[in-house]
Amino acid sequence: MELAEPAHSKLDVHFRIGRIPGRVHWSFWLFAALLGIVNPHASLVTVSLWIAAVFTSIVAHELGHALAAQAYGMAPRIVLYGMGGVAVYRPVRKSWISRVVIAAAGPGAGFLLAGLIVVCGVAMGYAVRLDPFDFRVGSGTLIDGRMGLFVRDMLFVNVFWGLLNLLPIQPLDGGNITATILARTNPQRALERSFQISMYVSLAVMATMLVIFNSVFMTVMFAALAYSSYNTLTQIKGSY
Ligand SMILES: [Zn+2]
């Protein structure tokens, strides 16, 4: 995602992967824990495994953006906060293709990581069952115990969140890609049109999450995205 990053604090955790520095804001641990706790079968073990899976997956996602940005000669850094993260870089190159590649590299890295897990599972003799709401790599059922839970969480976050992130919704990566592509044919109206698409798609996904999946969390999240798109749209129209 491309969002403004939160202020530095004493609770920040710092790390470095190669030449890419990373910072974890305290809000990241809070949101990850909250998402783990809402599970009706939550325990200290399941929540800890969930936080570890979310952390690894979001780092992989942002690393995807950052490595792509680095390949284009930029000096990126990663910040994890709230429900996700951001790869911050100076837009040295602004070609539309570089923007699309950098945006797609985030979910791409997640799919790659999920693919690696599945390949390793199969190589170790486990059967693979892929169900978008219950990913499992297991011999008949699951890899046993904690490792099985971790694998399931990893596949869920990397594949399911990765796919959602590619929807043409602002400020998700898919919304970013949509705006970039629209700007090629109509630069003046691209932002407005991308937020229109974003609002309608958010409403459609919201209705689907409510009616078909009965997911309160997802419904609220896409309602918030629809409202935020609506808000930005009114601001854009007011600026003409
Ligand atoms: Zn992203």
Boltz pocket constraint, residues with backbone or C-beta under 6 A from the ligand:
constraints:
  - pocket:
      binder: B
      contacts: [[A, 1], [A, 2], [A, 61], [A, 65], [A, 85], [A, 103], [A, 106], [A, 107], [A, 165], [A, 173]]
      max_distance: 6.0
